């Protein structure tokens, strides 16, 4: 029994490697194509520079929330329209800190003329003073990276 318990980790590792190799070998005729989606912010070649890219037209890229009390949650929907040409696809939405969270954004390609929103929230707990929270949108558009801002002042209910 001691022999079996010493050899079990090696057996499991070997079985996992063999299983992974079998899965890869079964897919030899399948190819992955990225012709439809080009994300300039992450592209590694200059070939994509000549391709006409869609343009996301945000109504505004800065939302000023004014003065709020610490602990308040600020929410906002940044609206936009795909001005084309072609389909626009948002690859990622990220923020400058954990207190700001991108809630929703379109996960499917948007045809020219289609609109969408990027919904975000900012939790002001333990944040005081002037704030500029940056939301970064990465897409297959021109420009490839769009920065949105939540700007305002958070005051402590305890005073300065």
C-alpha positions as CSV (number, residue, x, y, z in Angstrom):
1,X,0.0,0.0,0.0
2,X,2.9,2.4,0.8
3,X,4.3,1.8,-2.8
4,X,1.0,2.8,-4.3
5,X,0.7,6.0,-2.2
6,X,4.2,7.1,-3.3
7,X,3.6,6.4,-7.0
8,X,0.1,8.0,-7.1
9,X,1.2,11.6,-7.8
10,X,3.5,10.5,-10.6
11,X,0.7,8.4,-12.1
12,X,-1.8,11.3,-12.0
13,X,0.7,13.7,-13.6
14,X,1.6,11.2,-16.4
15,X,-2.1,10.5,-17.0
16,X,-2.9,14.2,-17.2
17,X,-0.1,14.9,-19.7
18,X,-1.2,12.0,-21.9
19,X,-4.8,13.2,-21.7
20,X,-3.9,16.7,-22.7
21,X,-1.8,15.4,-25.6
22,X,-4.7,13.3,-26.9
23,X,-7.0,16.3,-26.8
24,X,-4.6,18.4,-28.8
25,X,-4.0,15.7,-31.3
26,X,-7.7,15.2,-31.9
27,X,-8.0,18.9,-33.1
28,X,-5.3,18.9,-35.8
29,X,-7.7,19.8,-38.6
30,X,-9.3,22.8,-36.8
31,X,-7.9,26.3,-37.4
32,X,-8.6,29.4,-35.5
33,X,-9.1,32.6,-37.5
34,X,-8.9,36.1,-36.3
35,X,-9.8,37.7,-39.6
36,X,-13.1,39.2,-38.3
37,X,-11.8,40.8,-35.2
38,X,-8.8,43.1,-35.1
39,X,-8.0,44.8,-31.8
40,X,-5.4,47.5,-32.5
41,X,-4.5,48.0,-28.8
42,X,-3.3,44.4,-28.6
43,X,-2.2,43.8,-32.2
44,X,1.4,42.9,-32.8
45,X,1.9,43.8,-36.4
46,X,1.5,46.8,-38.6
47,X,-0.8,45.1,-41.1
48,X,-3.9,46.2,-39.2
49,X,-2.9,49.9,-39.6
50,X,-4.5,50.2,-43.0
51,X,-7.8,48.6,-42.1
52,X,-10.8,51.0,-41.6
53,X,-12.0,50.6,-38.0
54,X,-15.3,51.4,-36.4
55,X,-15.7,54.4,-34.2
56,X,-17.5,54.4,-30.9
57,X,-19.1,57.8,-30.4
58,X,-19.6,58.4,-26.6
59,X,-22.0,61.1,-25.7
60,X,-19.6,62.1,-23.0
61,X,-16.4,60.6,-21.7
62,X,-16.4,62.4,-18.3
63,X,-19.2,62.3,-15.7
64,X,-18.9,64.9,-13.0
65,X,-20.7,63.7,-9.9
66,X,-20.0,66.9,-7.9
67,X,-19.7,66.6,-4.1
68,X,-20.8,63.4,-2.3
69,X,-20.5,62.1,1.2
70,X,-18.1,59.3,1.8
71,X,-19.8,55.9,1.7
72,X,-22.1,56.9,-1.2
73,X,-22.1,54.7,-4.3
74,X,-21.9,56.7,-7.6
75,X,-23.3,55.0,-10.7
76,X,-23.3,56.1,-14.3
77,X,-24.1,54.8,-17.7
78,X,-21.8,56.0,-20.5
79,X,-23.8,55.8,-23.7
80,X,-22.3,55.4,-27.1
81,X,-23.1,54.6,-30.8
82,X,-21.1,52.6,-33.3
83,X,-20.5,55.0,-36.1
84,X,-18.9,52.3,-38.3
85,X,-17.6,51.2,-40.6
86,X,-18.1,47.6,-39.7
87,X,-18.9,45.8,-36.5
88,X,-17.5,47.1,-33.2
89,X,-16.5,44.7,-30.4
90,X,-15.5,45.7,-26.9
91,X,-12.8,43.3,-25.8
92,X,-12.4,44.6,-22.2
93,X,-13.5,47.2,-19.7
94,X,-11.2,47.8,-16.8
95,X,-10.8,50.4,-14.0
96,X,-8.0,52.2,-12.2
97,X,-8.8,50.7,-8.8
98,X,-11.0,48.2,-7.1
99,X,-13.4,50.8,-5.8
100,X,-14.7,51.4,-9.4
101,X,-16.4,48.5,-11.1
102,X,-17.6,48.1,-14.7
103,X,-21.0,46.5,-14.3
104,X,-22.2,45.8,-17.8
105,X,-21.2,46.5,-21.4
106,X,-22.1,44.9,-24.8
107,X,-20.4,41.5,-25.1
108,X,-21.5,40.9,-28.7
109,X,-20.5,42.8,-31.8
110,X,-22.4,46.0,-32.5
111,X,-23.4,46.8,-36.1
112,X,-23.0,50.3,-37.4
113,X,-25.7,52.5,-35.9
114,X,-26.3,50.3,-32.9
115,X,-25.9,51.8,-29.5
116,X,-24.9,50.5,-26.1
117,X,-23.8,51.6,-22.6
118,X,-20.9,51.0,-20.3
119,X,-22.4,50.9,-16.8
120,X,-20.0,51.6,-13.9
121,X,-20.2,52.2,-10.2
122,X,-17.8,53.9,-7.8
123,X,-17.9,53.0,-4.1
124,X,-16.6,56.1,-2.1
125,X,-16.1,54.2,1.1
126,X,-12.7,55.2,2.5
127,X,-12.2,57.7,-0.3
128,X,-12.0,61.4,0.4
129,X,-11.0,64.4,-1.6
130,X,-10.9,65.0,-5.3
131,X,-11.4,61.8,-7.3
132,X,-10.8,60.9,-11.0
133,X,-11.7,57.3,-11.5
134,X,-10.6,56.0,-15.0
135,X,-12.5,53.4,-16.9
136,X,-10.6,52.0,-19.8
137,X,-12.5,50.5,-22.8
138,X,-10.5,48.3,-25.2
139,X,-12.1,47.6,-28.6
140,X,-11.5,46.9,-32.2
141,X,-12.2,50.6,-32.9
142,X,-10.3,53.8,-33.8
143,X,-9.0,54.7,-31.3
144,X,-8.4,51.2,-29.8
145,X,-8.4,52.5,-26.2
146,X,-11.0,54.9,-24.9
147,X,-10.8,56.3,-21.4
148,X,-13.9,57.3,-19.5
149,X,-13.8,59.3,-16.2
150,X,-15.9,59.6,-13.1
151,X,-14.8,63.0,-11.5
152,X,-15.9,64.6,-8.3
153,X,-15.2,65.4,-4.6
154,X,-15.8,63.0,-1.7
155,X,-16.2,64.6,1.7
156,X,-16.0,62.8,5.0
157,X,-19.2,63.0,7.1
158,X,-16.8,63.5,10.1
159,X,-15.4,66.7,8.7
160,X,-11.9,67.5,7.4
